[in-house]
Amino acid sequence: MHGGQVMLKAIERSGIDFILSSPGSEWPPVWEALAEAAARGAQKPKYINCRHEAVAVAMAAGYTKVTNRPQVVMLHATAGPLNAAMTLRAALHERTPMVIISGEIAAYGENTKVADPGGQWLHDLTDLGGSPDLLRGCVKWADRISSVELLGPTIERAVRIAMEPPMGPVLIGIPFECMMEQVDDIDHGKANEVARAHAVDDASIDKALNLIAAAKNPLALTEHVGGDPRAVERLVELCELFGIPVMETYRPAFMNFPRTHPLYLHHDPKAVDAADLILMVDAVTPWYPASKPPKNARVISISDEFPNSRLPYWGYNVDLALVAPPASTLGQLVHKAKASEAVAANRISYQARAARTGEQHNSYFGKLKEDAQKHSTDEPIDPRWAVHALGQALPANSVISEETTVYRGLIQEAIPRSQTQSYFARITGGLGVGLSYALGVKLAMPDRPVFALIGDGAFHYNAVPSCLGVAEEYGLPIHAVIFNNGRYLSMETSLIKYFPDGAAKSTGVHFGAEIGPRPDYQHYAKAHGGEGFRVTKPEEIKLAIEQALKCEKEKKLTVTDLVLSDFNPR
């Protein structure tokens, strides 16, 4: 068989669902192998043409955030990985596994035994070290294939490396000559059965439980634990047992704790500083700066990674690090706590703490609703009312892919999400992934309506025609809601913050802030078989969501242009 067939067989053996690609001229061997597989009735992997490299990587990331299964992304040599570098870096820091395959060339037309890929490779498409060297800082592991015999084993190994904690993207450079070369079908032998330790020792669990049980003012802080719904369930159990309040930091990647739960609180640095015990539950940056921890708190870290080796500086010191998958550690803590006589003896005090936390929850979120209601008739639409109205209109089974900046905290708190896997967000890298994440989420959850809540600045960084084209081609009707304030409000806020009495403030000339003239964003939808809506009045928000849900049933994407005032809720 030729190398393209070897590659596809390895991908099939690895249980990959999708190959997501931005096409390159080096991939005919794989396309031919896919055509042969389709002819014999193979169901997986399916191929998706993403039209843009960043879309392919971010869409794969969105799919994996839901399924926890890595996918394969094929990118054109050099230009492809460079175009996708930001999204690859985000996948690295967000611990999202995937296998990136980048085309290369080995012989530059000098190998007469295989087809010549063309002179453009020598002139345009090669760099010293190839894609692995170019992107080594953006991926967990990178290597180049040197012979066709290594194709299958390397791809299968790459999938395993991507999944090894801490998970992340890996990259393989594969020469076109290897893909074209003929080779005997290779027997890869038995599949590897890996038994990896997934539990913390009992003594450490007992130590953690003693600290939790004795704490008078404990607090749980989380950012990533929602990546595993089982972990969320066990975190809820643990916090209910001890009456522990829970806060998310400014950068939650998921819905980490039901935001309607009475133990869920608004993030308050003063409350963090007053705690006597902090549970860092899959939280990378629980407070800032790292050198100013809570004054009198013991700190327990619950995560499968410590101490975050991918960051150049971390700086958080803890009293006890429980390093294992959080779902496992939380399950151990819950199991032992339920059997503990000491915990049972203190049940009344834990319940009293939970009741006090519930009062704080109701007070804060009640005031949030009241504040939104005060602005329910403002024009232009006030963001506080806009987000509240969206929270009222979005159905419980809807999923949010959020990519805003100044509205992030407001969206987290005013659109109550209580189901796991109902909220996904960009937390690292740059803007430009919200629509692609939404596509990947929709690919994984086709029966749930997916809304991409995206700032107008972020919208311009997204590969909009590519994303909407993929949505149309593959029947993935996502619904973009653009928070249109006509400016880069975050940049403008920083300008005034650091130069409160400067020329910009006095003249009103804010360089780098305005997005003008404002586009009529709704028209993007029509070009891709969808429907667009422009919302300028507060009462129109609910109707726009109802229309989007109607389009969902018709498999049509939507773009809603939500025109807002420039109020900054921060």
N, C-alpha and C positions, 0 to 999 in steps of 0.2 A: 504494500500500500504506500501511497505518498504521504509526506509529512502532515499535510492538512487532515488526512484521515486519522493519523496517529493522534494529533491534537484533539480532534473531536471525540475520539474514543476515550482519551484521558479525562476530558471534560464530562463526558457521560458517566464514567466510572466514579467521578467525584460527586455526583448527585447535583450538578449545577442545573438550575431551572432556566436561566436566560444567559445569552450572550448579547451584551449591549455594545453597540459599536458606532463609531463615526468612521465611515468607510475610508479605506486607503487602497492604493493600487497594489499592495503586497498581499492582499487577502484572498485572491481567487482560489487558492488551494482549500481554504476553509469554506468558502462559499460552495465550492464543488462538493466537498464532503457533506455540507448541510443539505444540499440538494439530493445527494444519494441517500442520506438518512431520512429525509422527508418521503422519498420514493418507497422506502421499505417500511414506512409507517411509524417511524420513531416520533415520540411525543415531546421529548426533551433532549437537549436544550432548545428552547425557542430563540429565534434571532430577532432583535429589535434594532432598527436603524435610527439612531438618535440625532443625526444631522449636525451635531456639535459635540466636541469632546467633553466639555464641562458638563453638558447635559447627560451624557452617558455615565460619567462617574457619579454625579450627584443623584441621578435616577437609581443607579445601582445601590447607592447608600440609602436612599429612602426605602427601597424594597427590603434591604437587609435590616434596617432599624425595626421593621415590623416582624420579619420572619426569623432574624438571627442566623440566616443562611447566606454565605458569601456567594457572589455571582462573578462572572467573567466579563471583563471589559476589554475590547480590542480597539487600539488606537493607532492611527497612522504614525509612521516613524517621525521622531524628533518634534515636529510641529504639534502632533496630537498630545503627547504628554506635557509639552510646554503649555499648550492651551488649557490643559486640565490641571496644571500644577496647584492652583489655589484649592480646587475641590479635592485633590489628593491630599494636600496638607490638612484640610478639614477632616477628612476621613481618618487620617493618622491620629490627630488629637482627639477626635470623637470616638476612637477605638472601633471603627467600622471596618470589618474584614471584607476584602475583595481581591481578585486576581486581575491585574492589569497586564495585558499582553501587547507589547509594542513591536512593530515590524522593524527589521534591520536588514543589512546586506553584509555578506562576508567576502565575496570574491570580486565585486565591482566589474562584472562582465568577463572575468578571466577564466571562470569555470565553464568549459564548453560542454560539460556533461548535463547541465540543467539549463532551463530557459534563462535568457538574459533579462533582468528586470528593467534595464534601461539606463541611459546616461544621466538622467535626472538625479539618480542616487549619488553618483560620484560628485556631481556639481552642487546639489541642493539639499539633500536629505540626510547627510551623515555628519556626526560630530565625534570627536575623540571620546572614546568610552561609551558612545551611544546613549540611548535613553536611560539605562540604569545609572550611569554616572551623572547625567543631567538632573535626574530626579531623586537621587539617593536621599537627600534631606527631606523629601516629602513622603516617603514610604517607609514601611517597617523593614523591608528586606528587598534587595534587588540583585539580579544576576542575568547573565547572558548565556544562551544555549550555544554550544560549540559543534554539536553534531546531531543528526536526526535521531540517533539511538537514544539520546537523552531527553527528547521531547516529552514523551509520556510520563516518565518518572518525575521529571522536574515540575510539570504542571500539577501532578497529584501532590507532590511535596509542597508546592507553593500554596495549595488550598489549605493544607494542614498548618503551615507556618502562619498563614493569615488568621487562623482560628486560635492559635496558641496565645494564651494571655500574656501580656495585654494585646488584644486583637488589633488588626489594622490592615491597610492595603499593602500588597506586595506587587513587584513588577518584574516581568520577564521580557528580555529582549530576544526575539527569535528571527534569525536571518531568513530571508525569502528562499535562499538556496536549500535550507533545511526543510522548509515546507514543501518544496517541489521534489526533493530527492525521494527515490524509491527505497523502501526498507521492508524486510520481512516483518510480519505481524509479531509483535514482541509479547512474550508471556511475562507479565509483571509479577507473577507469583501470587502468594496469598495476600489478602488485604491486611493492613496493619491493624491490630486490635490494641488500642492504647487505654490503659487504666491509669488515670491521673487522679491524684489526691484532690478531693473537693471539700474537705472539712477541716476546721480548726480543732486543735486538741482540746479535750475536755477541761483541762486545767485553765486554759486561757478563757474558755467560755465561762467557767465559774468565776474567774477574776472579773470579767466584764459584768456579769450579772450582779456581783457584790457591789460594784461601783454604781450600777444603775439603781439597784434597790435602795442604796443609802443616800442617793442624791435628793436634795430638797428642791432644786430648781433645774432639772435637766431640760435639754433642748436637742432635738434632732435637726440637722441641716443636710439637705440633699440636692443633687444636681442631675445625676445620671441613672439613679436606681430604677426609673421607669422603663429602661430598656428591657427589663425582664419583668413581665407582669406577675410572675410568682414572687419576686422580691417585694413588689409593692404590696401584695396581699399579706406577706409576712411582716413587713414594716408596720402596716396598719394593726395587725394583731399585737405586735410587741408594744406599740405606743398605746394601744387601748388597755393592755394589761397594766401598764405603769402610769397611765395618764400623762404621757410625754407629748408636749406640743411639738409641731413640725413646721419648719420653714424651708422654702426653697430659696436659693440664692438668686442673684440677678440673671444668671445664665442657665436656667434649667433646659436640658435637652429634650425632656419628655414630660408627661404628666406623671410626677413622681409620688404623689399622694393625692387622694381625692380632695379637690379644692373646695368641696361643699362640706367636708367632714368637720365637726366641731373642734378637732384638735389641730386643724390647719390654720396657721396664722400668717399675716403679712410679715415680710422680712423686715426686722427692726434691729439695727446694729446695737441699740441700747439693751435690748433683750438678750442679744448674744453676749454682750459684755457682762450682763448680770448673772448668767448661768453658772452653776457650779459643776455641771457635767455637759459636755458636748458630744453627741454622737455624730460623727462625720460619716454619713451613709452614702458612699459613692459620690463624694463631693470633692472636687479638685481645689476650688477656691472658696472655702466657707466664710472667710472674712478677708478684709484687705485694709492695710498691707499685712502680709503674713507675719511680720515681726511684732505685730500688736495683737496678741491673742487675748481672749477673755482673761481678766485679771486673776480670778480665783477658780478657774474651771479645770477639771481633769478632762482629757480628750481621748476618745476612743475612735479609731478609724476602722470602718467596715468597708472593704473594697477588695477587688481581686488584683490590685496593683499598689505597691508602695515602694519607694516614694516618688512616683510619677517621673520615670526616667526620661521621658521625651521632652520635658521642659528644661530650659537652660538654668532656671532657678525655680525652686518651689518654696522652701523655707518654713513649712509648717511642721512643728514638733508635736508629737502625740505621746500620751502615756502608754497606750496599748494599740497596736495595729493588728487587726484580725484579717489576715490576707487569705482570701478564698472567694469564690463567687458569692456576692452578697445574699442571694436567695438561700444558699446553704447555711451561711453564718446566722442570718436572721432566723431561719428555721430552727437551728440548734438553740438559739437564745429563747425562742418562744417555747420550745419543747421543755427545756429545763425550768423556765419560769413557771409554767403551768404545774409542774410537779413540785415546786418549792414551797415548803411550809412558811418560810420567812416572807415570801411574796404574798401568800394568802393572808398572813397575819396583818400585813400593811394595806390590804385591799381598800379599806375605807379612806385612808389618806390619799391613795392614788386616785380614787374616784372623786374626792374633793378637788384635787388638782385638775382633773379632767373637766369638772364642772366650771372651775374658774377660767380655764382655757376656752371652754365653750362660750362663756359670757364675752370674753375678749373677741372671739371669732364673730359672734353675732353683732357686737357693737361696731367693729371695724367695717364689716361687709354691709351692715345696715346703713352706715353713714356713706359708704361708697355708692349705694343705690340712691340714697337721698340726694347726694351731690349730682349724680347723673340726671335725676328728675328735674332738678333746678334749671338745667340747661336743655330741656327736652324740646324747646321751641326756638332755640338760637339758630340764626342763619348768618354766615355759613355754619354748617353743622359743627357743634362742639364735639371733640373726640370722646369726651366722657360719656355723652349721650350715645354717640355712634357705637361705641364698644358695648355699652349696656344693651342697646337695641339689638345688636348682633347676637349677644348672649341670649336674649329672649327669643330670637327668630331661628337660630340654628338648632336643628333637631338633636336629641341626645346622642344619636348614633353617628353624628357627623364627626369628621376628623379635621383638625386644624394643622396646616403647615404654615408656621409663622416666620416672617422675615421682615420685621420692623425694627426700629431702633428706639426712638423715644416712646413709642406706644407699647413696648414689650411688657412692662410690668402691669400696665392697665389691662392688656389683653389677658394675661395670666389670671388676674384676679376678678375681672368683671365679666368674663365669659366662663362660667363655672363648668369645669370639666371634672367628671367623677369617674369615668370609665378609663381603664388603662388603654394605652395606645389610641388616645383621642387627641393628643397634642404632640407635635414634633417641631423642633426649632433649630435654626442655625445657631451654633454657639462659638465656633472658631472660624478661621479663614476670613474671607471678605464677603461682601454682599454679592448676590447673583445666583443663589442656589434654591430659593424658595419654590419656584415653579417646578424645578426638576425633582426636588424632594417630594413635592405633591404628586408628581407623576409616578415615582417609585412607590409611594404609599398606596396610590390608587391601583397600581399593578398588583400589589400584595393584598389589597382589600377592595376588590371590585364592587362589592355590594354596599359599601358605605360611601356617602357623599363626602368628598374631600374639598375643603376650602383653603386656598392659599391666601392668607392675609398678609399683604405685602405693601411696604411703603413705596411711594412713587419714586423715590431715589433708588431704592433696591430694585424696583421694576426695570429701571434703565440698565442695570448691571446684568440682569437675566438675559439669556439668549431667547428672547420672546418668540420670534417666528419659529425657531427650532422646537421649543417646548410645545407651543400650540399646534404645530404640525404633527408632532409625535402623538399628542392627545387625540387629534383628529384621525390619524392613520390607524392607530391601534385601539380606538374605541375606549379612551381613558378620559371621560368628561370631567376634568377638574374645573373648579370655580374660583377664579382670581378676584379678590376684593382689594382694590388699590386704595390705600389711605393717601389721598391726594391733598396735601397741604401746599403744593406748589414750591417746595423748597427742601433743601437738606437741613432740616431743623436741628439735627444734632450738631452739625458743624456751626450753624449760626449761634446756637446756645453756647458752645465753647468759646466762640469769638467774644461774646459779651461777658462771659464769665471771667476770662483772663484779661480783658481790656474794658472794664466797666465804665471808664470815663474816657475812652479812646475816641479816635476820629470816626470809627464805624458807628459807635453809639450816637454820637452827636450829629452825624450827617445822614444816618440811616442807610448808608451804602455798605452792604454786607457782601463782600466778594466771597464766592464759593458757596453761596446759600441758595440763590433763587434757581428754580427750574421753570424757565419761562421762554416763550409763552407756553402756557399749560396745554399739553396735548389733550385731545378728546379720546381718552383711552378705550372707551367702549368699542370703538371701531376695529380694534385688533381682532375681536372675536369673529366678526363677519368673514374675514379673510380665510378662516379655518372652519367654516361651517357651523359656527356657534352664534350665540346671542350676546349682545352688549347692552348695558344699562348705565345711565348716568344719574346719580342720586345727588340732588342739591338741597332737598328739604328733609327735615328730620323724620317726617311721617312716611317717607318713601323707602326707608331702609327695610322694613318688614316685607313690603311688597317685592322689593328686588330679590330678597332671599327666597321668597315663595316662587318667584319666576325662575330662579336658578334651580330650585328643587324640581320644578316642572321640567326644565330642560334636562336635568339628570335622568329622568325617566325616559327621555327621548334620545339619550346618549349624546347630548350636545353640550359642549363646553360653554362657559360664560365668563365674561369680564365685566365687573361692576366698578365703575368709576365713582368712588365715594368722596365727594368734594368737602373738605374740612377747613375749619379755621386753623390758624397757626398757633393755637394754644398748646403749650408744652406741659404735659401732666407730670413731668419729673419734679 
